[in-house]
Amino acid sequence: MSSGSGADSAPAPQSAHDSSNGSTSTNAGTTSATSTDAAPTPTKGGTFSSLKIRNYRLFATGAVVSNIGTWMSRITQDWLVLSLTGSSAAVGITTALQFLPMLLFGLYGGVIADRYPKRQILLVTQAAMGLCGLSLALLTLSGHVQVWHVYLIAFLLGMVTVVDNPSRQSFVSEMVGPSQLRNAVSLNSANFQSARLIGPAVAGVLITTVGSGYAFLLNGLSFLAPLAGLLLMRQSELFKVERVPRGKGQLREGLRYVRGKPELVGPIVLVGFIGTFGFNFPIWLTAFAHEIFHSGAGLYSFFNILMAVGSLAAALLAARRRSSRLRLMILAGVGFGLLEVLVAFAPSVWLFSLLLLPIGMLGMTTNISANTSVQMAADPMMRGRVMSLYMMVFVGGTPVGGPLLGWVTDTYGARVGFATGGAVSLIAAATIGVILTRVVGVRIKIDLRGGRPHVDLVPRAAGERVPATV
């Protein structure tokens, strides 16, 4: 089941709680499981605790199969466009078209997710994604594929994602309940990154042996797995959430709700900047493989695998955490931007490759921390609209950032393009960190503990520690 973005991932591709009320997010979450029909939720912790729930286990199994296909298709699509056009900007345009619908219509997808049963929505959207993959396979295998075909299918996929993304993100809480939500969100990211280890490697082999068309074909067929998982779920074991009736002003209601909660605004703004400027890896990695290191699709796939290793490690570590904090999200965002600037000027392919591992870790840590905090802090009846805004900001900025940084990369070179994206991410994370610390009334304190630097947040007027929710 495509996790898109990231987001769980964006082209890929997910914590701040209200410091004045540490129980806010918990109280919001516990109202989501009000039905006596809901299955009992495991209370014990552990990295894979949410997989004890049958419905989520079916969901995750189907997702890893389709995510492998999605990564195969994504790598193959980027390389196909570069082969057809020879332009990094064209790769950026393809990515932008896939995420433009999220920017234009993303909030409407959240309204649909809050109004209708999410399982039924996902049956339709996953089938539509499979058909898009099969269509691109047919065009490529027949030898008739042109770059405008790829553009069109990327746009159609984006239209489906508008509804699929908020429905899938908010459906997680209905499968696992509030006590396992944090763990399930982290495992979703681990699932996506595990597929990222396999998909690019398989894509590289297929591109160099039998051609791009078969990668697209396997991607289309991979959506049979999530469809089977959704059909096999026991609806009586889902945590019931009250549906939002049709009414006027629901988009404005969602925006007003988010605007009044700093613990939602901060993470959403941060992932907006990082998603727009820092996650343009299809542009930079293709350019580095092709122009800087003078290699082909195999090296591009290798770069993606290394980032996936780092991202997977971060997702598994996040699954073990019992809470997320503002400082973790901010520090990960700052480190992510800083490392992108440094890796842009790596003199050798081996140093460049090595630095991709921590970039993957820090990018995923930022994403998961923001995603989890937003889901935990959102009221269940608002969660679809809140997550649609989150995803709209996270991946919706790609139509702006993709072509812009593609142009910078084509005009000034891959190193300048990569460094530019990292610099904007670094400045944004630092600025938002300063703003959020002022909002919650704390300051940053740096000291040495055990011979190592330690960053903490303390109240401005006293030496007491801030509550753990900060």
Disulfide bonds with the S-S distance in Angstrom:
none
